[in-house]
């Protein structure tokens, strides 16, 4: 065994479990590709300032959880803790927003890094699939993204998730609410860290999970009582579009999300089978983020869904995805001549799109057939010197055990016929 292990709070994806992760990514991406979203990929690290300005100086992500380092050239970089700010930076840098077709609709898939206290469902390196619609303010876009995420989860077979929905107001009404909330919070018995948060971003205090804080929050002013008419009307349209699409949601007035850039629509997908780490994904509208990072006004909305959390949700519901075996045909050569001939057949089958593997390392028949069974293949091709002299190979059905000789020249056609 190697003396090295994966760093604390990380994990390796290895077969066969990794196939489930790939299937989850694919299921989340499918409805996005079907709805005008193009794929985008950004570097795993960015300038520290992008996150300090975009995600927010006061957030836990920036103050406690970022992996920050200095390069040999003196640049201060951070491994990305989230991907919305990098995607927006990429869209601005490549001028996609000026190409004339707004919104710019993109999706991504990749790793994020946060220095967190590791526990089940919370890792220091984790994988997300996300979607962003950049440059248009329209309740139909907010609804579209929530519907697409709902569609992805249902396609995976998930049923026990809930969609929580809230509005955080905009730059007109949020400051008024913020001031009222600060007045209320300053009268509470809070520790120094939380008091600092009251000054910088009081909405985050509502999200505090500690019982001692939650008890004191009874009677806190509610954001819904401070929403301006425009925000109320916008939120009502999002709710109506979701209801018309048959997507169930719950209004949650305390939902604030952990990033500073959200405005108006915010939402979270939670799964009750996951214990304390119940959020499987979430997102919202971030109309001011472009200006925060030095771009023009580009109202936008997006979400990120956790691949790891989604896999845990599948386990919680006892759902096993129907993943086709990696290998359909396994070739077993007996002797040197058979090795040469069957390897040619394997290459031919692969070129024809048939997932095929080969008994490498000169195994005897017994061991090679064990490998064939373990591979999950439906068919085995077995050939020895006598078979080749007759111009045939034995085609064995690994489920029924039935074996029939097939002319060497007809193997590819017969295999394809059997596999349907």
Secondary structure, DSSP 8 states (H G I E B T S, - for coil): --S----TT-----TTHHHHHHHHHHHHHHHHHTTT-EE----SEEEHHHHHHHT-TTSHIIIII--EEE-TTS-EEEE-S-SHHHHHHHHHHTTGGGSS-SSEEEEEEEEEE-----BTTB-SEEEEEEEEEES---HHHHHHHHHHHHHHHHHTT--SEEEEEEE---TTTHHHHHHHHHHHHTTS---HHHHHHHHHHTHHHHT---HHHHHHTTT---GGGT--HHHHHHHHHHHHHHHHTT---EE-TT---S-TT-EEEEEEEEEGGGTT--EEEEEEE-TTHHHHTT-----EEEEEEEHHHHHHHHHHTT-------S-SEEEEE-SHHHHHHHHHHHHHHHHTT--EEE--S---HHHHHHHHHHTT-SEEEEE-HHHHHTTEEEEEETTT--EEEEEGGGHHHHHHHHH-
